[in-house]
């Protein structure tokens, strides 16, 4: 961080903070990708069930 004779932040300190923020965002993105995939699977299964019900009702 800053020394006594210098006020401010060192570039490496800023880079470290930004890197941690980016890593955190990447974890969130990966979690969201997993959730989206799960929701797509669920939607597909519900669609298949609706098609099956529709087929039965038309008979």
Protein Blocks (a to p, Z undefined) as FASTA:
>chain_A
ZZfklgcddfklmmmmmmmmmmmmmmmmmmmmmmmmmmmmmmmmmmmmmmmmmmmmmZZ
